[in-house]
């Protein structure tokens, strides 16, 4: 069921983004009296799932959910309609329009995607506001995994700043280190301020594992709220609402201590639990499953004080604009990492499985719209890259025409379009290949 919800959200988000992106091209084409022959959601090689004609345009639904397109008369695009280009230019064709009009037609999709992201951010900030965990409120310090320890961090450290700059949102600390190539991190340890210098190669390691540290939480009260499918605890008679007091006679102060103890015990090992049920204390023995787990979940307890910021309508507008610009800037920084040999970030590229997996397994409209806005920014940025077959490739040739006063030849544009399509297919195969490798060989 969770996978179905994820797929549904992904397809709905993709459909909204593709339709509005193509509508941007469509709107400017109509504004400049340019004929649009087709408007399709998803691609339709050989046949369409659904289509109808209204006026001069055929509207339809394709069966390959990789995007969508508008076919504009007199334009060299993915349709590679060479026969049309052999005929003399007609007044309603793209190639007959002034350069500045063609430029706006090609920029229309990107403009709509970025504006859509801004509008969504304005709307989500107005309706739901913003919740975050202030760094200063991580009162128990952090838990550092092996990568965090490589950075010099220890369990219980309280992060104060990065490069001596305070990061207000705790969950922005790792992205800040990753995207801004920070050199040091300052922590409070046993009442003293300690300056930790980032080791060489840490950025590449963080790209592979962005969970180097997390907030430390107490073990107690550990109230059992549910069970996994293969749960030794349930089979042993543990019930929801029971509270774990001890494991093998040990009392844990921190949840990570409990996790480490269970992990060290290993799979199919016996443990003894002391639990509290009402006013009664019970001893229950069980065997850890094949994954070395008890198979329980705990109640969510508010160990931390999150901060909620609610925006009025007028306040949400500049806040939404700033959020959109910041996310675009952060994404550009991530994109740059792909071309850095030291980071090996290209190995983290993902395709449709990666994109679909960012949606939660339960339907949450606030999360859905925020993710849709984020994907809209990605779609806008990726489409403006100067690669033939993308909007940015067409924009590049149009800018060349504006600067030089010379229009590239149709034959050159055909070859450029074909080259761009080959590049895009190769990138698509590479990204989705990474997904498959990670899924089957992780």
PyMOL commands that set and color helices and strands:
alter all, ss='L'
color gray80, all
select helices_A, chain A and resi 2-31+82-86+94-96+99-127+135-137+146-150+170-180+202-208+232-235+255-265+313-338+345-348+352-357+365-384+391-404+410-441
alter helices_A, ss='H'
color red, helices_A
select strands_A, chain A and resi 36-43+50-54+57-61+64-72+130-132+142-144+158-162+184-189+192-197+213-215+222-227+243-247+270-277+280-287+296-298+307-309
alter strands_A, ss='S'
color yellow, strands_A
deselect
rebuild
show_as cartoon
